[in-house]
Amino acid sequence: MMAVCHDWYSHKTLVASTTCWHNAHMPTPDSITLPSRKRIAVGMRMDSDLNRSLMEGIVSFARERGNWSLAFSYWANPVEFLDDIWQNVDGVLLSSAEKQAHALLDRIDKPRVGILMGPDRYTFPSVTDDDAHIIQSGVDHLRRVGFQQFAYIDQVWNQRPRRNVFIRYMKKLGLPYTVLPEDYDHPPTSWDDLISKFVQWAKVLPKPVGVIVHHMELAHHLTEACHMLNIHIPEQIGIIGHACGDFQCHLAWPPVSYLDAGGERMGYAAAQMLEDQIIGRKLKHHRMVFETLGVVQRQSTNLLCVEDDDVAAALRYIRENVEESVTVRDVLRVVPRSRRSLEYAFEKLIGRSIHQEIIDSRLELAKQLLRDTDLKTIDIALRCGFNSAGRLSAIFMKHLTQTPSAYRRAYRNRSESSLSGSDYRPEV
C-alpha cells in the first residue's frame, strides 16, 4: 500500500500533511485518476487501539477490493474533516461520538456507514458493538474472580446507554452496584480536575469492588487515583476496560484487563456495507451488532478474592488443571466438603455451578488458543480436556452460537466469512 497526499479540492484547501489518500495497490501516477477507482473518506481519530483496529479492518477490505483510495486525517476533527470532503468522494465511513456526527450522516446523500455511533437506530447503515454483551462479559469475568460488588465508570453524556445496560443487568442479578459520575452536569475542566474526580470516586467506592470502565483512558485515570490513595489493585479494586489491543492496557500500572472489541471485523464489515451501497447491492443488514470476542486478562483482575476458602481452593484447582479432564468428582477429592454444600457456595459466590465453572474455564482456554495459535481444532479440543473436536464444537455452539473455526475466522478477520453480526441483541 502506498500513501499519497494530494489537494483534491478546488473549493477548499486542506493541509497536505494531515490529509492522506491511501491506495489499495501500488499505483502509477496515471492510475490514481482512473474513473474505476473509488475515493473513500474515513472520519476517525487515530488515538486509540480500538480506532486503529477499526482502520486495519477497513484497510484490509480496501486491499482485497483493489480499487479503493482512502482519505483520512490523523489529527482533524472527524466531523469537520468529512464535512469538508464528502461532496468529492464516492463513499463515507464515520466513527465519532459527537452529536453533530449523526446529523452529518443524515445530510450526506451518498453511500455512508456509521461506526460505533451508539445503540440507537439511524436512517444510515451502521456497525456497532453490543452493549449488553460487553456488560454481561465484564460482570461475569469480575464475578469469576470473586467480586460481589460492582461499579461502572463513564465520562460523558453519549456513554449513558451502556451505563443503563449495566444498571439493568445489576438489578436483574440483584447485586450491589455504583455508577459514577452520578450526573454529567459538572464535567472536569482540567487534567488536575479530572484526576481529583477519580480520586474522589476511588475513595467512595465500596471495597473490594470490580469496576467496568467505558474505555481504557478512564482505566488509566482510575489506576493513577488508586496509587495516590494507596489502594491496592486488584485486591481492593479490580478494573476491566473495553479495548482492542495491548498498547493502551499497558499504559496503566498494573496492566488492565480488557474486553476485546474485535475492531478489525467491525471495520471490515463497515467497508463491506459501504461497497455494497456503492455498487448498488442490497444490504443484508441495515445495522450490524457485534459481540465482544472475550476477556483478555491482565494483572488488574488477576486474583481470586472469594471469601469462602473452599470455593477459592476449588477455583484454583480447576484453573491450574484446565488442560486436564477435570470433573466435579476430582474437585471434591481436593476440597473436603459435601457436594451439596460446595455447590451452594459456588452458586452464591460466583453465580455458577462447579460443572459450569469447569466448562467455562476450558472454553476460555480454547478461545485463547484459537486466537493466538494455529493449532488444529482436534488438538485444541484435547488440550482443553474435551475428548473430541465434535464435543468442542458442541460447546462452542451452545455458548457462542458459532463453531470454533468460525470463531477463529471472526477474530482474525481474514475474509468476508469473518463477518458475524446482526441486529440481534441478547436480553439483559
C-alpha positions as CSV (number, residue, x, y, z in Angstrom):
1,M,0.0,0.0,0.0
2,M,1.3,3.4,-0.9
3,A,0.4,6.7,0.8
4,V,0.0,9.8,-1.4
5,C,-1.0,13.2,-0.2
6,H,-3.0,15.5,-2.6
7,D,-5.0,18.6,-2.7
8,W,-8.1,17.0,-4.4
9,Y,-10.3,20.0,-3.7
10,S,-10.5,23.2,-5.6
11,H,-13.2,24.7,-3.3
12,K,-11.2,24.4,-0.1
13,T,-7.5,23.8,0.6
14,L,-6.7,21.2,3.3
15,V,-3.2,20.9,4.9
16,A,-1.4,18.2,2.8
17,S,0.4,16.8,5.9
18,T,-2.8,16.0,7.7
19,T,-5.0,14.6,4.8
20,C,-3.8,11.5,3.1
21,W,-5.0,9.2,0.3
22,H,-4.1,5.6,0.8
23,N,-4.3,3.5,-2.4
24,A,-5.1,-0.2,-2.2
25,H,-2.3,-1.2,-4.5
26,M,1.0,0.3,-5.6
27,P,-0.3,2.8,-8.2
28,T,1.4,4.6,-11.0
29,P,0.6,8.3,-11.2
30,D,-1.8,7.8,-14.1
31,S,-3.7,5.1,-12.3
32,I,-4.7,7.4,-9.5
33,T,-7.2,9.3,-11.7
34,L,-8.8,6.3,-13.4
35,P,-12.6,6.5,-13.2
36,S,-12.8,3.0,-11.8
37,R,-11.1,4.0,-8.6
38,K,-13.3,4.8,-5.7
39,R,-12.4,7.6,-3.3
40,I,-13.5,6.8,0.2
41,A,-13.4,9.3,3.1
42,V,-12.8,7.9,6.6
43,G,-13.6,10.2,9.5
44,M,-11.9,8.6,12.6
45,R,-9.5,9.7,15.2
46,M,-6.4,7.5,15.4
47,D,-5.8,8.0,19.1
48,S,-6.9,4.6,20.5
49,D,-6.2,0.9,20.0
50,L,-9.9,0.4,19.0
51,N,-9.9,3.1,16.3
52,R,-6.6,1.8,14.9
53,S,-8.0,-1.7,14.8
54,L,-11.2,-0.4,13.0
55,M,-8.9,1.2,10.5
56,E,-7.0,-2.0,10.0
57,G,-10.2,-3.7,9.1
58,I,-11.1,-1.0,6.6
59,V,-7.6,-1.1,5.0
60,S,-7.8,-4.9,4.8
61,F,-11.0,-4.7,2.8
62,A,-9.6,-1.9,0.6
63,R,-6.6,-4.1,-0.2
64,E,-8.9,-7.0,-1.2
65,R,-11.1,-4.7,-3.3
66,G,-8.1,-3.3,-5.1
67,N,-9.6,0.0,-6.4
68,W,-10.3,2.0,-3.2
69,S,-8.3,5.1,-2.3
70,L,-8.8,6.0,1.4
71,A,-8.8,9.7,2.5
72,F,-8.4,10.3,6.2
73,S,-6.8,12.7,8.7
74,Y,-4.7,11.7,11.7
75,W,-5.5,14.8,13.7
76,A,-8.5,16.7,12.3
77,N,-11.9,16.5,14.0
78,P,-13.7,13.6,12.1
79,V,-16.9,15.5,11.6
80,E,-15.2,18.7,10.4
81,F,-13.0,16.7,8.1
82,L,-15.9,14.8,6.4
83,D,-18.0,18.0,6.2
84,D,-15.2,19.5,4.0
85,I,-14.7,16.5,1.8
86,W,-17.8,14.3,1.4
87,Q,-19.1,16.0,-1.7
88,N,-15.9,15.0,-3.6
89,V,-15.8,11.3,-2.7
90,D,-17.7,8.1,-3.6
91,G,-18.4,7.0,-0.1
92,V,-18.0,7.9,3.6
93,L,-17.1,6.0,6.8
94,L,-17.5,7.9,10.1
95,S,-16.8,6.9,13.7
96,S,-17.5,9.7,16.1
97,A,-19.2,10.2,19.4
98,E,-20.1,13.8,18.7
99,K,-23.7,14.8,18.5
100,Q,-23.0,16.5,15.1
101,A,-21.9,13.2,13.6
102,H,-25.4,11.8,13.3
103,A,-26.7,15.0,11.7
104,L,-23.9,14.9,9.2
105,L,-24.5,11.4,8.1
106,D,-28.2,12.1,7.8
107,R,-27.4,15.0,5.5
108,I,-24.9,13.1,3.3
109,D,-26.7,11.9,0.1
110,K,-24.0,9.4,-0.8
111,P,-23.1,5.8,0.3
112,R,-22.2,6.1,4.0
113,V,-21.8,3.9,7.1
114,G,-21.6,5.0,10.8
115,I,-19.3,3.0,13.0
116,L,-19.7,2.8,16.8
117,M,-22.1,5.7,17.0
118,G,-24.2,4.3,19.7
119,P,-27.0,1.7,20.2
120,D,-29.8,3.8,18.5
121,R,-31.3,3.0,15.1
122,Y,-30.4,5.5,12.4
123,T,-31.5,6.3,8.9
124,F,-28.0,5.5,7.7
125,P,-26.4,2.0,7.8
126,S,-24.3,1.4,10.9
127,V,-22.0,-1.0,12.6
128,T,-21.7,-1.1,16.4
129,D,-20.8,-3.2,19.4
130,D,-23.2,-4.9,21.7
131,D,-23.5,-3.1,25.0
132,A,-25.4,-5.9,26.6
133,H,-22.7,-8.5,25.7
134,I,-20.0,-6.1,26.9
135,I,-21.6,-5.6,30.3
136,Q,-22.5,-9.3,30.7
137,S,-19.0,-10.4,29.8
138,G,-17.4,-7.8,32.1
139,V,-19.6,-8.6,35.1
140,D,-19.3,-12.4,34.6
141,H,-15.5,-12.1,34.5
142,L,-15.4,-10.0,37.7
143,R,-17.7,-12.5,39.4
144,R,-15.5,-15.4,38.3
145,V,-12.5,-13.9,40.1
146,G,-14.7,-13.4,43.2
147,F,-16.0,-9.8,43.3
148,Q,-19.5,-9.4,44.7
149,Q,-19.8,-5.6,44.5
150,F,-19.6,-3.8,41.2
151,A,-19.2,-0.3,39.7
152,Y,-19.4,1.3,36.3
153,I,-17.5,4.5,35.3
154,D,-18.0,6.5,32.2
155,Q,-17.4,10.2,31.4
156,V,-19.7,12.0,29.1
157,W,-23.4,12.0,28.0
158,N,-23.0,9.8,25.0
159,Q,-21.8,6.9,27.1
160,R,-25.0,6.7,29.1
161,P,-26.6,3.9,27.1
162,R,-24.0,1.4,28.2
163,R,-24.4,2.6,31.8
164,N,-28.1,2.0,31.6
165,V,-27.5,-1.6,30.4
166,F,-25.2,-2.1,33.4
167,I,-27.8,-0.8,35.8
168,R,-30.5,-3.1,34.3
169,Y,-28.1,-6.1,34.5
170,M,-27.2,-5.4,38.1
171,K,-30.9,-5.1,39.1
172,K,-31.6,-8.4,37.3
173,L,-28.9,-10.2,39.2
174,G,-29.8,-8.5,42.5
175,L,-26.2,-7.4,43.1
176,P,-24.9,-4.2,44.8
177,Y,-23.6,-1.6,42.4
178,T,-22.4,2.0,42.0
179,V,-22.3,4.2,38.9
180,L,-20.0,7.2,38.5
181,P,-20.3,10.1,37.9
182,E,-23.7,10.5,39.4
183,D,-24.5,13.2,36.8
184,Y,-22.9,14.9,33.8
185,D,-23.6,18.5,34.9
186,H,-20.1,19.4,36.1
187,P,-17.5,17.9,33.7
188,P,-13.8,18.3,34.6
189,T,-12.2,21.5,33.2
190,S,-8.6,20.5,33.5
191,W,-6.3,17.5,34.0
192,D,-6.0,18.1,37.7
193,D,-9.7,18.4,38.0
194,L,-10.2,15.1,36.2
195,I,-7.7,13.2,38.4
196,S,-9.3,14.8,41.5
197,K,-12.6,13.4,40.5
198,F,-11.2,9.9,40.1
199,V,-9.5,10.2,43.5
200,Q,-12.9,11.2,45.0
201,W,-14.6,8.2,43.3
202,A,-11.9,5.7,44.3
203,K,-12.4,6.9,47.9
204,V,-16.2,6.4,48.0
205,L,-16.3,3.0,46.1
206,P,-17.1,0.1,48.5
207,K,-14.3,-2.4,48.6
208,P,-13.5,-4.9,47.4
209,V,-15.2,-3.9,44.1
210,G,-15.0,-4.9,40.5
211,V,-15.1,-1.9,38.2
212,I,-16.0,-1.7,34.5
213,V,-14.8,1.4,32.8
214,H,-16.2,2.6,29.5
215,H,-12.8,2.9,27.8
216,M,-9.1,2.4,28.6
217,E,-8.3,6.1,29.1
218,L,-10.6,6.0,32.1
219,A,-8.9,2.8,33.4
220,H,-5.6,4.7,33.3
221,H,-7.1,7.6,35.4
222,L,-8.5,5.1,37.9
223,T,-5.2,3.3,38.4
224,E,-3.5,6.6,39.0
225,A,-6.1,7.6,41.6
226,C,-5.6,4.2,43.3
227,H,-1.8,4.8,43.5
228,M,-2.4,8.2,45.0
229,L,-4.6,6.7,47.7
230,N,-2.5,3.6,48.3
231,I,-5.5,1.4,47.2
232,H,-4.3,-2.0,46.0
233,I,-5.2,-3.3,42.5
234,P,-6.7,-5.8,42.1
235,E,-7.2,-6.8,45.8
236,Q,-9.3,-3.8,46.6
237,I,-10.3,-2.5,43.2
238,G,-10.4,-4.8,40.2
239,I,-10.6,-3.0,36.8
240,I,-11.7,-4.1,33.4
241,G,-12.0,-1.9,30.3
242,H,-13.1,-2.1,26.7
243,A,-10.4,-2.1,24.1
244,C,-8.8,-3.8,21.0
245,G,-5.1,-4.3,21.9
246,D,-2.4,-4.4,24.5
247,F,-0.9,-1.0,24.0
248,Q,-3.4,1.1,26.0
249,C,-3.8,-1.6,28.6
250,H,-0.1,-1.5,29.3
251,L,0.0,2.3,29.7
252,A,-1.6,1.8,33.1
253,W,0.1,0.0,36.1
254,P,-0.8,-2.7,36.7
255,P,-1.8,-3.6,33.1
256,V,-5.6,-3.5,32.8
257,S,-7.7,-6.5,31.7
258,Y,-10.0,-5.7,28.8
259,L,-12.9,-6.9,26.7
260,D,-11.6,-7.4,23.2
261,A,-13.9,-5.4,20.9
262,G,-12.6,-7.2,17.8
263,G,-12.3,-3.9,15.9
264,E,-10.9,-5.3,12.7
265,R,-14.0,-7.3,11.9
266,M,-16.2,-4.3,12.5
267,G,-14.1,-2.1,10.3
268,Y,-14.1,-4.8,7.6
269,A,-17.9,-5.1,7.9
270,A,-18.4,-1.4,7.6
271,A,-16.3,-1.3,4.5
272,Q,-18.3,-4.2,3.0
273,M,-21.5,-2.4,3.7
274,L,-20.2,0.7,2.0
275,E,-19.0,-1.2,-1.0
276,D,-22.5,-2.9,-1.3
277,Q,-24.1,0.6,-1.4
278,I,-21.6,1.9,-4.0
279,I,-22.2,-1.0,-6.4
280,G,-26.0,-1.0,-5.8
281,R,-26.2,-4.3,-4.0
282,K,-29.0,-4.7,-1.4
283,L,-27.7,-4.6,2.1
284,K,-28.1,-7.9,4.1
285,H,-28.3,-5.8,7.3
286,H,-29.0,-2.1,7.7
287,R,-27.4,-2.4,11.2
288,M,-24.9,-4.9,12.4
289,V,-24.2,-5.5,16.1
290,F,-21.0,-7.3,17.1
291,E,-20.4,-9.1,20.4
292,T,-17.1,-8.8,22.2
293,L,-14.6,-11.5,21.4
294,G,-14.0,-12.2,25.1
295,V,-11.8,-11.1,28.1
296,V,-8.1,-10.6,27.8
297,Q,-7.0,-10.9,31.4
298,R,-4.2,-8.8,32.8
299,Q,-3.0,-8.0,36.3
300,S,-5.8,-5.7,37.2
301,T,-8.2,-8.6,37.7
302,N,-5.7,-11.4,38.3
303,L,-6.8,-12.7,41.7
304,L,-9.3,-14.9,43.5
305,C,-11.0,-12.7,46.1
306,V,-13.5,-15.3,47.3
307,E,-14.4,-15.2,51.0
308,D,-15.0,-18.9,51.1
309,D,-11.6,-20.7,51.4
310,D,-13.1,-24.0,49.9
311,V,-14.5,-22.2,46.9
312,A,-11.2,-20.4,46.3
313,A,-9.3,-23.7,46.6
314,A,-11.7,-25.3,44.1
315,L,-11.4,-22.4,41.6
316,R,-7.7,-22.5,41.9
317,Y,-7.6,-26.3,41.3
318,I,-9.9,-26.0,38.3
319,R,-7.9,-23.2,36.6
320,E,-4.5,-24.8,37.3
321,N,-5.6,-28.1,35.8
322,V,-7.8,-26.7,33.0
323,E,-5.8,-28.8,30.4
324,E,-6.8,-32.0,32.2
325,S,-10.1,-33.7,32.1
326,V,-11.1,-32.4,35.5
327,T,-14.5,-33.5,36.8
328,V,-16.7,-32.4,39.7
329,R,-15.6,-35.6,41.4
330,D,-12.0,-34.6,41.1
331,V,-12.7,-31.2,42.7
332,L,-14.5,-32.9,45.6
333,R,-11.4,-35.1,46.2
334,V,-9.3,-31.9,46.6
335,V,-11.8,-30.0,48.7
336,P,-13.1,-32.0,51.6
337,R,-16.6,-30.7,51.6
338,S,-20.0,-32.2,50.7
339,R,-21.1,-31.7,47.1
340,R,-24.3,-30.0,48.1
341,S,-22.6,-27.5,50.4
342,L,-19.9,-26.7,47.9
343,E,-22.4,-26.3,45.0
344,Y,-24.5,-23.9,47.1
345,A,-21.4,-21.9,47.9
346,F,-20.4,-21.7,44.2
347,E,-23.9,-20.5,43.2
348,K,-24.0,-17.9,45.9
349,L,-20.5,-16.5,45.5
350,I,-19.7,-16.8,41.7
351,G,-23.1,-17.4,40.2
352,R,-22.5,-20.8,38.6
353,S,-22.2,-24.5,39.4
354,I,-18.9,-26.4,39.7
355,H,-19.5,-28.1,36.4
356,Q,-20.2,-24.7,34.7
357,E,-17.0,-23.3,36.0
358,I,-15.1,-26.3,34.6
359,I,-16.7,-25.9,31.2
360,D,-16.2,-22.1,31.2
361,S,-12.5,-22.5,32.1
362,R,-12.0,-24.9,29.3
363,L,-13.9,-22.7,26.9
364,E,-11.8,-19.6,27.8
365,L,-8.6,-21.6,27.2
366,A,-10.0,-22.9,23.8
367,K,-10.8,-19.3,22.8
368,Q,-7.3,-18.2,23.7
369,L,-5.7,-21.0,21.7
370,L,-7.9,-20.3,18.7
371,R,-7.0,-16.6,18.8
372,D,-3.3,-17.0,19.4
373,T,-2.2,-20.2,17.7
374,D,-2.7,-22.2,14.5
375,L,-3.3,-25.5,16.3
376,K,-5.9,-27.7,14.7
377,T,-9.3,-27.9,16.3
378,I,-8.8,-31.5,17.4
379,D,-5.5,-30.6,19.1
380,I,-7.2,-27.7,20.9
381,A,-10.1,-29.9,22.0
382,L,-7.8,-32.5,23.5
383,R,-5.6,-29.8,25.2
384,C,-8.7,-28.3,26.8
385,G,-10.0,-31.5,28.2
386,F,-12.6,-32.4,25.6
387,N,-12.4,-35.9,24.1
388,S,-13.1,-34.8,20.5
389,A,-13.4,-31.9,18.1
390,G,-17.1,-32.6,17.9
391,R,-17.5,-32.1,21.6
392,L,-15.6,-28.8,21.5
393,S,-17.8,-27.6,18.6
394,A,-20.9,-28.5,20.5
395,I,-19.8,-26.4,23.5
396,F,-19.0,-23.5,21.2
397,M,-22.4,-23.7,19.5
398,K,-24.2,-23.8,22.9
399,H,-22.3,-20.9,24.5
400,L,-21.2,-18.8,21.5
401,T,-23.6,-19.9,18.7
402,Q,-20.7,-20.5,16.3
403,T,-18.1,-23.2,15.6
404,P,-14.5,-23.0,16.7
405,S,-13.4,-22.4,13.1
406,A,-15.9,-19.6,12.7
407,Y,-14.7,-18.0,15.9
408,R,-11.1,-18.1,14.7
409,R,-12.1,-16.6,11.4
410,A,-14.1,-13.9,13.0
411,Y,-11.2,-13.0,15.3
412,R,-8.6,-12.8,12.6
413,N,-10.9,-11.2,10.0
414,R,-9.1,-12.8,7.1
415,S,-12.1,-13.0,4.7
416,E,-15.6,-11.9,4.2
417,S,-16.7,-15.1,6.0
418,S,-15.3,-13.5,9.2
419,L,-18.3,-11.1,9.3
420,S,-20.6,-12.1,12.1
421,G,-23.1,-9.5,13.1
422,S,-26.8,-8.9,13.0
423,D,-29.5,-6.8,14.7
424,Y,-29.8,-9.4,17.4
425,R,-29.2,-8.1,21.0
426,P,-29.0,-10.5,24.0
427,E,-31.6,-9.7,26.6
428,V,-30.4,-8.3,29.9
